[in-house]
Amino acid sequence: MVLSKKEIIKIADLAKLNLSDKEAAAFGRELADVLGYVNKINQLDLSQVEQSLSGAQQNSLFLRADSPQFSKSQGLIPAKNIKAGFVAVPNVFNKKND
């Protein structure tokens, strides 16, 4: 699969990568290789493969009983930016795209 330079730059921007022209070309080749491999996987005939939640052949799958080991306020201690009791992060969804 061949990706245009514009597509490569768009994908790199979504991944928050600032690439030089040389890096963008290498990234494009590597991404094309990965997408080519995914395309090969998509072409496999899996009609005879039984559905599974995981690759493990276990019949005794169970969920462990988790319980919080610390309070919410203790969990927020390492956060750099806290607003109204939540961790605030930069907006990535409503960014203007060209």
C-alpha positions as CSV (number, residue, x, y, z in Angstrom):
1,M,0.0,0.0,0.0
2,V,1.4,3.4,-1.0
3,L,0.7,6.4,1.2
4,S,0.8,9.9,0.0
5,K,3.1,12.4,1.8
6,K,-0.1,14.3,2.9
7,E,-1.5,11.0,4.4
8,I,1.8,10.3,6.2
9,I,2.0,13.8,7.7
10,K,-1.7,13.6,8.8
11,I,-1.1,10.2,10.5
12,A,2.1,11.6,12.1
13,D,0.2,14.6,13.3
14,L,-2.5,12.4,14.9
15,A,0.3,10.5,16.7
16,K,1.8,13.8,17.9
17,L,5.0,13.2,15.9
18,N,7.0,16.0,14.4
19,L,8.9,14.4,11.5
20,S,11.5,15.8,9.2
21,D,11.1,14.9,5.4
22,K,13.6,12.1,5.8
23,E,11.8,10.7,8.9
24,A,8.4,11.1,7.2
25,A,9.7,9.0,4.2
26,A,11.0,6.3,6.5
27,F,7.8,6.4,8.6
28,G,5.7,6.1,5.4
29,R,7.6,3.0,4.2
30,E,7.3,1.3,7.7
31,L,3.6,2.1,7.9
32,A,3.0,0.8,4.4
33,D,4.8,-2.5,5.4
34,V,2.6,-2.8,8.5
35,L,-0.6,-2.1,6.5
36,G,0.5,-4.6,3.9
37,Y,0.9,-7.2,6.6
38,V,-2.5,-6.4,8.0
39,N,-4.0,-6.8,4.5
40,K,-2.4,-10.3,4.3
41,I,-4.0,-11.2,7.6
42,N,-7.4,-9.9,6.4
43,Q,-7.2,-12.2,3.4
44,L,-6.9,-15.4,5.6
45,D,-9.8,-17.9,5.5
46,L,-10.9,-18.1,9.1
47,S,-14.2,-19.8,8.5
48,Q,-12.9,-23.0,10.2
49,V,-11.4,-21.2,13.2
50,E,-13.5,-21.3,16.3
51,Q,-14.3,-17.9,17.9
52,S,-12.4,-17.1,21.1
53,L,-11.9,-14.3,23.5
54,S,-8.2,-14.9,23.6
55,G,-5.6,-17.1,22.0
56,A,-5.3,-19.2,25.1
57,Q,-7.0,-22.5,25.1
58,Q,-8.3,-22.2,28.6
59,N,-11.8,-23.2,29.6
60,S,-11.4,-21.8,33.1
61,L,-11.2,-18.1,32.4
62,F,-12.1,-16.0,35.4
63,L,-11.9,-12.4,36.5
64,R,-9.8,-11.7,39.5
65,A,-11.4,-9.7,42.3
66,D,-9.8,-6.3,42.2
67,S,-10.2,-3.7,44.8
68,P,-8.8,-0.2,44.9
69,Q,-5.5,0.1,46.8
70,F,-5.7,3.8,47.2
71,S,-8.2,6.7,47.3
72,K,-9.1,8.9,44.3
73,S,-7.2,11.8,45.8
74,Q,-4.1,9.7,46.3
75,G,-4.4,8.6,42.6
76,L,-4.5,12.2,41.4
77,I,-1.2,13.1,43.2
78,P,1.1,12.4,40.2
79,A,-1.2,14.3,37.8
80,K,0.2,17.5,36.4
81,N,-3.1,19.3,35.8
82,I,-6.2,18.6,37.9
83,K,-9.5,20.4,37.3
84,A,-12.7,19.7,39.3
85,G,-11.2,16.5,40.8
86,F,-10.2,15.1,37.4
87,V,-7.0,14.8,35.4
88,A,-7.1,17.5,32.6
89,V,-5.3,16.6,29.4
90,P,-4.8,18.6,26.1
91,N,-7.8,18.4,23.7
92,V,-7.0,16.2,20.7
93,F,-10.5,15.7,19.3
94,N,-11.7,19.1,18.2
95,K,-8.5,20.2,16.6
96,K,-8.8,22.0,13.3
97,N,-7.4,19.9,10.5
98,D,-6.2,21.1,7.1
